[in-house]
């Protein structure tokens, strides 16, 4: 009987010790897991911030929208705060962007300012400062050119363009221009002009000599700048 009681007491002691050890082990595991989670919290990638300079969802930024302004010749020329020209003082057009839009806007703005209709106060400094080649010969040829057409008949009512050669982000680019005028509308054609531009000292310049304008039957493959408000008049 005494032996049986001693055996039963021994089993109780073993059970109590085992329970204590198990409780301590569980507590240690919980503590370790909590510590690991605290030391190494899960990293959550933040969503990319939207750039304040990015275009609005509707499309082109308002400041880059094309507006039309009359050049000294009376011809409508495209202008934007992004493409240029940034400087239109004295009737001139300077400061174009070194990209596709800047090249297209420069081709049109400089072309209309290289015409006799712009007046000597504009076309002479434009030839002297914004062309590459023999400006004197070009000025002599300009003095000999005469046209019987009324200015309003040759004034563009819409412009089209395409890049046919070169790189508008590089040093040389060829911009093909096409224009609708009252005169060309009568013959169901378009006035076509090829303008070669060089990037010199931070701006576009027209390469001389310039090809003469020709008639074109179609503007397929060209991009439109849209109709000029008021029909160019």
Steps between C-alpha positions, in 0.01 A plus 500: 500500500778740596685408177188573294461844658864584434458401130183709466675802661793464260268509194333815630836672538602398144167632358535835680859546378399412142215752513735774624753426227229495229357830621843664494574366151173633360561838659850513355372414149232771517754755620746407222233524230387840624858627511570383147189673370599820676857494374403426139160654417361420158597763245213639289593686184350847487306590184702714258439870547341681209733752343386857529650565155306221330225584251142498628286196412320699231816515286732782408601751765317832457825694467603278207183559300553661161380853449523701180660842471542717194860539382614838362409368153143454617528121472380295797779321687472242780623587848510311830681536831656157447606506133570872469582755391593634842609838360281684250635848562543725198280271291766229512462137609778352716536234765352172374500166675755238396237241413245412235247772584773760532633410154153516339418833665842640401454390138172691471595806705832553327361432152239775527760741640739434211245633251504853360151554645654506850684823421873568493509572876410134558626296207848655486602412861323165463715416199813632675449323835271205446623335181798287404651561155530791258262756646611778264412299190164411655429868569591594142265234366224616736528854363432369149194297592164647407148367535177627355291298745304682769646439848172353626495244219832348606443516876487149658170386647643168618847346543618138470844361574718191507862419585657353187864474608734561791429509871316790669694422818828505306689755292315478166139440401287542188144619557255469213224760515171515313250784517150563380432851371212658309720487191582129533138419585398633159731246334422223753863475602731593788810718519800285591834612640798302629691670783837370619590610852830491687536522877759773558586677827186382676241573232374392157630671185383461139749352257551699179426495215133427558306297243214681329144416596323250277143379458401173663183305423469321836604523864486126562763405757507850648379606844272801532549789738130570468313774322613854570230692695327747276628327189837673531352841424 
